[in-house]
Amino acid sequence: MIARLALFLSCVVGAGCGAAQKQELVAAKRASAAASEDRAVRAFVDGAEQLSRNTPKSLARAEELLAQAVALDASLWEAHYDLGLTYTRRGDLERARASLGRAKELAPDQPEPLWALAECERLRGDLDGAARLLAQLVKLDPARVEARLALAAIERERGELDAALEAARALLVADPRETRALLEIGRIYRARGELDVSELVLDKARALAEKSAPVYNELGLLALARGDTQLAFTHFARAEQLDARFLPAHVNQASVLLSAGDYVGAERAYRAALAADAEALDARVGLGIALRGQGKHRDARKEYEKVLDAHPSHLAALYDLAVLLADFLDQRKDAIPLFERYLAAAPKTDSHRESAERYLQDIRMGMESAP
């Protein structure tokens, strides 16, 4: 559960198009549009506001309003886009893909649908599709550093390390002091197993940004790859010291402790991660595992349920809650719908699919053979 590099999808993290853009859109629509289009815009703006609140209740309301907006005005790409973001946050990736694809068709020259659709494809497990979309984004705006970084990251994630290296090196050609490109190159060499080269690259990044939490986090991951847990912890602690709200360092420390069976230490580290970002759902799942390891099964269940309240199709939460019910709380029958939801949402490549299928088979066989 070591933290993976997220795509640099800053547009996806936001609530859709910006407030100024929404105001311009509203003004233009209301100046010349029919009454039905005015209603569409109002529904869009209200839906976007609900999306920005990002709570389970507000996301449900956002879905209603944005669906209403696109029904009233199917040409409103921003509403399709925000609806796609809403579906993504609610874990409905198939409908997210359809809405974001429609936004992309309506606004082929806009970067936001490409960003969001690439992230959706990544979450669906279609790394090839995500890479194609990010390549389109680079072509649309070749000077955009975040787009090239995201492309390098996804190429690395899909195992195309030469392509990843080419994308990252192109950034250094443009700016030899681009620390983010150096960090990505360090990751690529680590993925290749060329740890000495990775260290040289990361040392260069440290020389350029001595007080960068991401640099020390990468040095910690490199130390782990070498098997030096103590040095890794030193680097992660330095990253936390430099930026107490830098989530990956907290999560990485917690993950190492969890792997070592130090559930109490892992709990502390995951709680520190959640203090940095209360919406870090993967950290909350990790906290549930740490609590389960201490025998705090009901507390663990509460953490998994919090995740599923925010993201009903969160794969790790579905799987781990089902395992908790089946193996620790003697509620095997109640685990069945959770395993089924997990299998319905999980890509074929997900690491827990085979285990979930076995659990389902075993539980059903046990129920059939029960007197």
C-alpha positions as CSV (number, residue, x, y, z in Angstrom):
1,M,0.0,0.0,0.0
2,I,3.0,2.3,-0.6
3,A,1.5,5.6,-1.9
4,R,1.6,5.7,-5.7
5,L,2.2,8.9,-7.6
6,A,-1.1,10.3,-8.6
7,L,-1.6,11.8,-12.0
8,F,-1.1,15.5,-12.1
9,L,-4.8,16.1,-12.8
10,S,-5.3,19.4,-11.1
11,C,-8.3,20.2,-13.1
12,V,-10.0,17.0,-11.9
13,V,-9.4,17.9,-8.3
14,G,-11.4,21.1,-8.8
15,A,-15.2,21.4,-8.9
16,G,-15.3,21.9,-12.7
17,C,-14.8,25.1,-14.6
18,G,-13.9,28.2,-12.5
19,A,-16.2,30.7,-10.9
20,A,-15.3,33.4,-13.3
21,Q,-15.9,31.2,-16.3
22,K,-19.3,30.2,-14.8
23,Q,-20.3,33.8,-14.4
24,E,-19.4,34.6,-18.0
25,L,-21.3,31.6,-19.2
26,V,-24.4,32.6,-17.2
27,A,-24.2,36.2,-18.4
28,A,-23.9,35.1,-22.1
29,K,-26.7,32.6,-21.8
30,R,-29.1,34.9,-20.0
31,A,-28.4,37.7,-22.5
32,S,-29.5,35.7,-25.6
33,A,-30.8,32.3,-24.6
34,A,-34.4,31.0,-24.4
35,A,-36.0,30.4,-21.0
36,S,-35.2,26.7,-21.1
37,E,-31.6,27.4,-21.6
38,D,-31.7,29.8,-18.6
39,R,-33.0,27.0,-16.5
40,A,-30.2,24.8,-17.7
41,V,-27.6,27.3,-16.7
42,R,-29.2,27.7,-13.3
43,A,-29.2,24.0,-12.8
44,F,-25.6,23.8,-13.9
45,V,-24.4,26.5,-11.6
46,D,-26.3,25.1,-8.6
47,G,-25.0,21.6,-9.4
48,A,-21.4,22.9,-9.7
49,E,-21.8,24.5,-6.3
50,Q,-23.0,21.2,-4.8
51,L,-20.1,19.4,-6.4
52,S,-17.6,21.8,-4.8
53,R,-18.9,20.9,-1.4
54,N,-17.9,17.3,-2.0
55,T,-20.0,15.6,0.7
56,P,-22.1,12.4,0.0
57,K,-25.3,14.4,0.3
58,S,-24.1,17.3,-1.9
59,L,-22.8,14.9,-4.6
60,A,-26.2,13.2,-4.8
61,R,-27.8,16.6,-5.2
62,A,-25.2,17.7,-7.7
63,E,-26.0,14.6,-9.8
64,E,-29.7,15.5,-9.9
65,L,-29.1,19.2,-10.8
66,L,-26.4,18.5,-13.5
67,A,-28.5,15.7,-15.1
68,Q,-31.3,18.2,-15.2
69,A,-29.0,20.8,-16.8
70,V,-27.9,18.5,-19.7
71,A,-31.5,17.4,-20.2
72,L,-32.5,21.0,-20.7
73,D,-29.5,21.9,-22.8
74,A,-27.5,19.0,-24.3
75,S,-24.9,21.4,-25.8
76,L,-23.7,22.6,-22.4
77,W,-20.3,20.9,-22.2
78,E,-19.5,22.3,-18.8
79,A,-22.5,20.6,-17.3
80,H,-21.6,17.2,-18.9
81,Y,-18.1,17.7,-17.6
82,D,-19.2,18.5,-14.0
83,L,-21.7,15.6,-14.2
84,G,-18.8,13.3,-15.2
85,L,-16.8,14.6,-12.2
86,T,-19.7,13.9,-9.9
87,Y,-20.1,10.3,-11.2
88,T,-16.3,9.8,-10.8
89,R,-16.4,11.0,-7.1
90,R,-19.4,8.7,-6.5
91,G,-17.6,5.8,-8.0
92,D,-19.8,5.3,-11.0
93,L,-17.0,5.2,-13.5
94,E,-19.0,3.9,-16.5
95,R,-21.5,6.8,-16.4
96,A,-18.5,9.2,-15.6
97,R,-16.8,8.0,-18.8
98,A,-20.0,8.6,-20.9
99,S,-20.5,12.1,-19.5
100,L,-16.9,13.1,-19.8
101,G,-16.7,11.7,-23.3
102,R,-19.7,13.8,-24.3
103,A,-18.0,16.9,-22.8
104,K,-14.9,16.1,-24.9
105,E,-17.0,15.7,-28.1
106,L,-18.7,19.1,-27.5
107,A,-15.5,20.9,-26.5
108,P,-12.6,19.1,-28.3
109,D,-10.2,22.1,-27.8
110,Q,-10.8,22.3,-24.0
111,P,-8.2,20.6,-21.7
112,E,-10.5,19.9,-18.8
113,P,-12.5,17.0,-20.3
114,L,-9.2,15.3,-21.4
115,W,-7.8,15.6,-17.9
116,A,-10.8,14.2,-16.3
117,L,-11.4,11.5,-18.8
118,A,-7.8,10.3,-18.5
119,E,-8.2,10.0,-14.8
120,C,-11.5,8.1,-15.2
121,E,-9.8,5.6,-17.6
122,R,-7.0,5.2,-15.2
123,L,-9.4,4.4,-12.4
124,R,-11.2,2.0,-14.6
125,G,-7.9,0.2,-15.2
126,D,-7.6,1.3,-18.8
127,L,-4.0,2.6,-18.7
128,D,-3.7,2.5,-22.5
129,G,-6.8,4.7,-22.9
130,A,-5.5,7.1,-20.3
131,A,-2.1,7.4,-22.0
132,R,-3.8,8.1,-25.4
133,L,-5.9,10.9,-23.8
134,L,-2.8,12.4,-22.1
135,A,-0.9,12.3,-25.4
136,Q,-3.8,14.3,-26.9
137,L,-3.5,16.8,-24.1
138,V,0.2,17.2,-24.7
139,K,-0.5,17.8,-28.4
140,L,-3.2,20.3,-27.5
141,D,-0.8,22.3,-25.3
142,P,2.8,21.2,-25.8
143,A,4.1,23.8,-23.3
144,R,2.0,22.5,-20.4
145,V,4.4,21.0,-17.9
146,E,1.7,19.2,-16.0
147,A,0.5,17.4,-19.1
148,R,3.9,16.0,-19.9
149,L,4.4,15.0,-16.3
150,A,1.1,13.2,-16.3
151,L,1.9,11.4,-19.5
152,A,5.3,10.3,-18.2
153,A,3.6,9.0,-15.0
154,I,1.0,7.0,-16.8
155,E,3.5,5.5,-19.2
156,R,5.6,4.4,-16.2
157,E,2.5,3.0,-14.6
158,R,1.7,0.9,-17.7
159,G,5.2,-0.4,-17.9
160,E,6.3,1.6,-20.9
161,L,9.5,2.9,-19.3
162,D,11.3,4.1,-22.4
163,A,8.3,6.2,-23.4
164,A,8.0,7.5,-19.8
165,L,11.7,8.5,-19.9
166,E,11.3,10.3,-23.2
167,A,8.4,12.3,-21.9
168,A,10.2,13.3,-18.7
169,R,13.4,14.1,-20.4
170,A,11.6,16.5,-22.8
171,L,10.8,18.6,-19.8
172,L,14.4,18.8,-18.8
173,V,15.4,19.9,-22.3
174,A,13.0,22.8,-21.9
175,D,14.1,23.6,-18.3
176,P,17.1,21.7,-16.7
177,R,15.9,22.9,-13.3
178,E,12.5,21.3,-13.5
179,T,12.6,19.3,-10.2
180,R,9.3,17.5,-10.9
181,A,10.8,16.0,-14.1
182,L,13.9,14.8,-12.2
183,L,11.7,13.1,-9.6
184,E,9.8,11.4,-12.3
185,I,13.0,10.2,-14.0
186,G,14.2,9.0,-10.6
187,R,11.0,6.9,-10.3
188,I,11.4,5.5,-13.8
189,Y,15.0,4.3,-13.0
190,R,13.7,2.9,-9.8
191,A,11.0,1.0,-11.7
192,R,13.8,-0.3,-14.0
193,G,15.8,-1.5,-11.0
194,E,18.6,0.9,-11.8
195,L,18.8,2.1,-8.2
196,D,22.2,3.8,-8.4
197,V,21.1,5.9,-11.4
198,S,17.9,6.8,-9.6
199,E,19.9,7.9,-6.6
200,L,22.1,10.2,-8.8
201,V,19.0,11.8,-10.3
202,L,17.3,12.3,-7.0
203,D,20.5,13.8,-5.5
204,K,20.4,16.3,-8.3
205,A,16.8,17.1,-7.5
206,R,17.8,17.6,-3.8
207,A,20.6,20.0,-4.8
208,L,18.0,22.1,-6.7
209,A,15.3,21.9,-4.0
210,E,16.9,21.2,-0.7
211,K,13.7,21.9,1.3
212,S,11.3,19.9,-0.9
213,A,9.1,17.3,0.8
214,P,8.5,15.4,-2.4
215,V,12.2,15.0,-3.0
216,Y,12.7,13.4,0.5
217,N,9.7,11.3,0.0
218,E,11.2,9.9,-3.2
219,L,14.5,9.3,-1.4
220,G,12.6,7.3,1.2
221,L,11.0,5.2,-1.5
222,L,14.4,4.6,-3.0
223,A,15.7,3.5,0.4
224,L,12.9,1.1,0.7
225,A,13.7,-0.4,-2.7
226,R,17.2,-1.0,-1.4
227,G,15.8,-2.7,1.7
228,D,17.0,0.1,4.1
229,T,13.9,0.7,6.2
230,Q,15.6,2.9,8.7
231,L,17.0,5.3,6.1
232,A,13.5,5.3,4.5
233,F,11.9,6.4,7.8
234,T,14.6,9.1,8.1
235,H,13.7,10.6,4.7
236,F,9.9,10.3,5.3
237,A,10.3,12.1,8.6
238,R,12.3,14.8,6.9
239,A,9.6,15.2,4.3
240,E,7.0,15.6,7.1
241,Q,9.2,18.1,8.9
242,L,9.4,20.2,5.8
243,D,5.7,20.0,5.1
244,A,3.4,18.6,7.8
245,R,0.5,18.4,5.3
246,F,2.4,16.4,2.7
247,L,0.2,13.3,2.6
248,P,2.4,10.8,0.8
249,A,5.1,10.8,3.4
250,H,2.6,10.0,6.2
251,V,1.0,7.3,4.1
252,N,4.3,5.7,3.1
253,Q,5.4,5.6,6.8
254,A,2.1,4.0,7.7
255,S,2.3,1.5,4.9
256,V,5.7,0.3,6.0
257,L,4.6,0.0,9.6
258,L,1.5,-1.9,8.5
259,S,3.6,-4.3,6.4
260,A,5.9,-4.9,9.4
261,G,2.9,-5.8,11.6
262,D,3.3,-2.6,13.8
263,Y,-0.5,-1.9,13.8
264,V,-0.3,0.7,16.6
265,G,2.4,2.7,14.8
266,A,0.5,2.4,11.6
267,E,-2.6,3.7,13.2
268,R,-0.7,6.8,14.5
269,A,0.8,7.4,11.0
270,Y,-2.6,7.0,9.2
271,R,-4.2,9.4,11.7
272,A,-1.5,11.9,11.0
273,A,-2.2,11.5,7.3
274,L,-5.9,12.1,7.9
275,A,-5.1,15.2,9.9
276,A,-3.2,16.4,6.8
277,D,-6.2,15.5,4.6
278,A,-9.4,14.3,6.1
279,E,-10.6,13.3,2.6
280,A,-7.7,10.9,1.9
281,L,-9.9,7.8,1.5
282,D,-7.0,5.4,0.9
283,A,-5.5,6.5,4.2
284,R,-8.8,5.9,5.9
285,V,-8.9,2.3,4.5
286,G,-5.3,1.8,5.8
287,L,-6.5,3.0,9.2
288,G,-9.2,0.4,9.1
289,I,-6.6,-2.3,8.4
290,A,-4.5,-1.0,11.3
291,L,-7.5,-1.1,13.6
292,R,-8.4,-4.6,12.4
293,G,-4.9,-5.7,13.2
294,Q,-5.3,-4.6,16.8
295,G,-8.6,-6.5,17.1
296,K,-10.6,-3.2,17.0
297,H,-13.0,-4.7,14.5
298,R,-16.0,-2.5,15.0
299,D,-13.8,0.7,14.8
300,A,-12.3,-0.7,11.6
301,R,-15.8,-1.2,10.2
302,K,-16.7,2.4,10.9
303,E,-13.7,3.6,9.0
304,Y,-14.6,1.5,5.9
305,E,-18.2,2.7,6.1
306,K,-17.0,6.3,6.2
307,V,-15.1,5.7,2.9
308,L,-18.1,4.0,1.3
309,D,-20.4,6.9,2.4
310,A,-18.1,9.2,0.4
311,H,-17.3,6.8,-2.4
312,P,-19.8,3.9,-2.7
313,S,-17.6,2.0,-5.2
314,H,-14.2,2.5,-3.5
315,L,-12.6,-0.9,-4.3
316,A,-10.3,-1.3,-1.3
317,A,-13.0,-0.3,1.1
318,L,-15.5,-2.7,-0.4
319,Y,-13.1,-5.6,-0.4
320,D,-11.6,-4.9,3.1
321,L,-15.1,-4.4,4.7
322,A,-16.3,-7.7,3.1
323,V,-13.2,-9.5,4.4
324,L,-13.8,-8.0,7.9
325,L,-17.4,-9.2,7.9
326,A,-16.6,-12.6,6.6
327,D,-13.5,-13.4,8.6
328,F,-13.6,-11.3,11.8
329,L,-17.3,-10.4,12.6
330,D,-18.9,-13.8,11.6
331,Q,-21.3,-12.0,9.2
332,R,-20.4,-13.9,6.0
333,K,-23.9,-13.5,4.5
334,D,-23.6,-9.7,4.8
335,A,-20.3,-9.9,3.1
336,I,-21.8,-11.2,-0.1
337,P,-23.2,-8.0,-1.5
338,L,-20.0,-6.2,-0.8
339,F,-17.9,-8.7,-2.7
340,E,-20.5,-8.5,-5.5
341,R,-20.2,-4.7,-5.6
342,Y,-16.4,-5.0,-5.6
343,L,-16.4,-7.4,-8.5
344,A,-18.9,-5.3,-10.5
345,A,-16.6,-2.3,-10.2
346,A,-13.1,-3.7,-10.2
347,P,-11.1,-3.9,-13.4
348,K,-10.0,-7.4,-14.5
349,T,-6.4,-6.6,-13.5
350,D,-7.3,-5.6,-9.9
351,S,-5.2,-7.6,-7.5
352,H,-8.0,-8.8,-5.2
353,R,-10.4,-10.1,-7.9
354,E,-9.4,-13.7,-7.6
355,S,-9.6,-13.6,-3.8
356,A,-13.0,-12.0,-3.9
357,E,-14.3,-14.7,-6.3
358,R,-13.0,-17.4,-3.9
359,Y,-14.6,-15.8,-0.9
360,L,-18.0,-15.6,-2.7
361,Q,-17.7,-19.2,-3.8
362,D,-16.8,-20.4,-0.3
363,I,-19.5,-18.4,1.4
364,R,-22.2,-19.6,-1.0
365,M,-21.1,-23.2,-0.7
366,G,-21.1,-23.0,3.0
367,M,-24.7,-21.6,3.0
368,E,-25.9,-24.3,0.6
369,S,-24.4,-27.1,2.9
370,A,-25.7,-25.5,6.1
371,P,-28.6,-27.5,7.7
